[in-house]
Amino acid sequence: MEAEHIHNLTPVRHPSTDGTDMEWLSMILFGHSAFQYLNAACELGLIDLLARGEPMTAQRIGESLGLAERARDILLLGCTSLGLLRRDRETYCLAPRVADLVERGIWPHVQNVVAFEQHIVYEGQADFTESLRRNTNVGLRRIPGEGNDLYRRLSQTPHLSETFYRYMNSWSRLANGHLARCLDLSEARALLDCGGGDAVNAIALAHANPHLHVTVLEMPAYVSMAEEKISGFGLDGRVTVRGFDLFADEFPDGYDCVLFAHQMVIWTPEQNTELLRKAHRALVPGGRVVIFNSMSNDTGDGPLIAALDSVYFAALPAEGGMIYPWRQHEKSMADAGFVGFERIPCPTWTPHGILIGRKPKE
Ligand SMILES: C[S@@+](CC[C@H](N)C(=O)[O-])C[C@H]1O[C@@H](n2cnc3c(N)ncnc32)[C@H](O)[C@@H]1O
């Protein structure tokens, strides 16, 4: 029985005799190893190789990837055991769940997330405990460069900022279809996108609302990156970018809608309230503020991805952020003078949500 399991490389279950659930514990205990197999499968091109569709023997896989026999066998053992690959007699193919992600065009986004986790997040998370002890982002010390936040540091290392914005673009695109669908901008003329990155959300909203003008506020180091993307979509003139410091500069005013996409997870509640007060001043009476990012439950018990992602926000980007519960954002909004909150959970595997508040008419 045991020998057959090993031959087929199917996951072996070890029900413990004393009733403990060691399989559950081992996935946490060796979670970092599981991630390293996924990363290696991406970086070495294993998934791309098998995505071409034809099942391959271990020998052909090893030759195609330029791996020595032992290295190839480790990779195949891990990827098969973790359910990324399926072994059938002497050949390997993608597991159906991975093949499905490839077919649906989601896999490139997954790869961008993997590269971000490997090259930006991974090391700094080793400082998670110390970050909790000191209540600040100790892990930032693992990122080269000057400055107290990740974005300033990344701007000094081009290959890291490219990895970051490839990830950010993918992470936004996994959910911003819901933003474009659910946020009714039919009456809005001008939207302000605060910390808009490569303008991925500004572009999506401008596409969905042909009458809309969007101003992206972004750190000067990233303005040309965003402008290139906007030009690539033929949206020059309708989407513009301003080099800006969200904390030091006063927001331009006269907007119908102010968007914070993946912004309110970075900062402390006090900093979020400060940004929301600026948004309040930037809005016309009756205008709306929109928070679009992952949300955790008000009950503090999930979802799991919100908890796992909070390790990064505690250890790296800035002094203090997390995947806050909806109610925390509502409190910050209320403190800044907003009313009439509307929660829209996104039906995605990421815990994205949209929270809308309104500036009173008078
Ligand atoms: C997590 S990314 C989100 C990017 C984009 N909104 C998205 O959802 O894809 C946060 C963005 O805020 C920008 N940012 C951080 N601090 C800023 C500041 N003080 N002023 C302007 N932009 C800032 C960063 O450069 C980065 O592009």
The ligand as a MOL file (V3000), in Angstrom:
LIG
                    3D

  0  0  0     0  0            999 V3000
M  V30 BEGIN CTAB
M  V30 COUNTS 27 29 0 0 0
M  V30 BEGIN ATOM
M  V30 1 C -0.6600 49.2580 -3.1630 0
M  V30 2 S -0.2840 50.3660 -4.4460 0 CHG=1
M  V30 3 C -1.8610 50.5360 -5.2530 0
M  V30 4 C -1.7680 51.0370 -6.6640 0
M  V30 5 C -3.1030 51.1450 -7.3970 0
M  V30 6 N -4.0250 52.0060 -6.6910 0
M  V30 7 C -3.7270 49.8040 -7.5980 0
M  V30 8 O -4.7170 49.5020 -6.9370 0
M  V30 9 O -3.2440 49.0380 -8.4420 0 CHG=-1
M  V30 10 C -0.1500 51.9010 -3.5710 0
M  V30 11 C 0.2500 53.0430 -4.4460 0
M  V30 12 O 0.2550 54.2400 -3.6550 0
M  V30 13 C 1.3600 55.0290 -4.0430 0
M  V30 14 N 1.7500 55.8970 -2.9250 0
M  V30 15 C 2.2730 55.5170 -1.7410 0
M  V30 16 N 2.5230 56.5880 -0.9750 0
M  V30 17 C 2.1760 57.6740 -1.7000 0
M  V30 18 C 2.2120 59.0750 -1.4440 0
M  V30 19 N 2.6530 59.5630 -0.2810 0
M  V30 20 N 1.7810 59.9030 -2.4160 0
M  V30 21 C 1.3180 59.4210 -3.5970 0
M  V30 22 N 1.2390 58.0900 -3.8870 0
M  V30 23 C 1.6770 57.2340 -2.9390 0
M  V30 24 C 2.4450 54.0220 -4.3670 0
M  V30 25 O 3.4470 54.5650 -5.1800 0
M  V30 26 C 1.6370 52.9030 -5.0410 0
M  V30 27 O 1.5910 53.0560 -6.4300 0
M  V30 END ATOM
M  V30 BEGIN BOND
M  V30 1 1 1 2
M  V30 2 1 2 3
M  V30 3 1 2 10
M  V30 4 1 3 4
M  V30 5 1 4 5
M  V30 6 1 5 6
M  V30 7 1 5 7
M  V30 8 2 7 8
M  V30 9 1 7 9
M  V30 10 1 10 11
M  V30 11 1 11 12
M  V30 12 1 11 26
M  V30 13 1 12 13
M  V30 14 1 13 14
M  V30 15 1 13 24
M  V30 16 1 14 15
M  V30 17 1 14 23
M  V30 18 2 15 16
M  V30 19 1 16 17
M  V30 20 1 17 18
M  V30 21 2 17 23
M  V30 22 1 18 19
M  V30 23 2 18 20
M  V30 24 1 20 21
M  V30 25 2 21 22
M  V30 26 1 22 23
M  V30 27 1 24 25
M  V30 28 1 24 26
M  V30 29 1 26 27
M  V30 END BOND
M  V30 END CTAB
M  END
